[in-house]
């Protein structure tokens, strides 16, 4: 056995002892079975050596689990008090919502994820109804890979105030003139992977229902008309230089909108450059 393998087994053994409350030891002889239905080639050579019966061991494991859950929820609630700003609350969270929150959050042991759950509790305490139970369930089931995709997405999202939603501008196209129907309108589209959001990550966000699957188009903009988005504390006006311009974008779902509010990141610098380069021919980009 190599040192690396020995370290891995030692680490695994410690983890198991923490979760079970008892250490597992290797038996002198492999466990044998007389079952004619058994086709297992490798048998379990480890077992717990304890004077306590299975029931008592199960009760101890349950107790350890309850202790861990209590520590988790206390940590999250402590973080929420640290993060909560000194503002006026609009009311108390719905009691049923709060019970769902505790049930879902008590299994969150990762400190980074605990901070997100603390932010949810703060947001709901300030403005009840900010986060749906569906959003809590989605966050609970999110993998690290999915969380990273959301993080990448957040730095590209602009906030559309009139719809209370987030979107990612992809590009635009110009409708062909009525006098030239056979000619396609000009089209410009960005490659978001150049700003750090890969296509597989986009598909991931769509698969977990944080982003709509189809691209969405704005209303046709005439010369001088604009669309305004907010990127953290900065506003940007996309002002059309000519007629019949349509912006295309990815739009977050309601669940995506709610979870995006947990992530405050400045606009992605590479994405900002892409926006300027892609849209400069037909739009004036005015940052405020």
Secondary structure, DSSP 8 states (H G I E B T S, - for coil): --HHHHHHHHHHHHHHHHHHSS-EEE-SS------TT---SS---EEE--SS-HHHHHHHHHHHHHHHHHHHHHHHHHHHHHH--S--------HHHHHHHHHHHTT---HHHHHHHHHHHHHHHHSTTSS-HHHHHHHHH--HHHHHHHHHHHTT-EEEGGGTEEEEEEEEEE---GGGTTS---EEE--GGGGT--HHHHHHHHHTTSB-SS-EE---B-TT-EEEEEETTEEEEEEESSSSEEEEEEEB-HHHHHHHTT------HHHHHHHHHHHTTTEEEEE-
